[in-house]
Amino acid sequence: YPVNTAEDKALYQKYAAKANAEPKVVFGGRLGTYAYYDMHNVIGSALNAYEHHVAALLAD
């Protein structure tokens, strides 16, 4: 689970910067968004990621 300490937030910012350097990789879920999700939120997030990110990558 994400822990909102200053140290963890700083570490997440480093990971997010590295993730932004990978345009053909979609990071999702708790790790990719640094957020807590219940199962219904996970499903919605995955569908949204596909519609807005993955589908475009597959079309290339």
Phi, psi and omega in degrees: 000147176295140176242124186271059173264161179300320180296315180293322178296319178295319178295318178300319179299323177294315178297319181297321178296318177294321180296321179295339179277359181243080187293341181257016177240133178252118178262128183218186180071196182299319181293314185288333182248355183051053181216153175277138178230136164278165186302318181295329176288325179298315181297314178298319179295320179294317178296319178296317179298319178297310183298321187261345184231305187293315182303319179294322179293322180289334180285339182288000000 
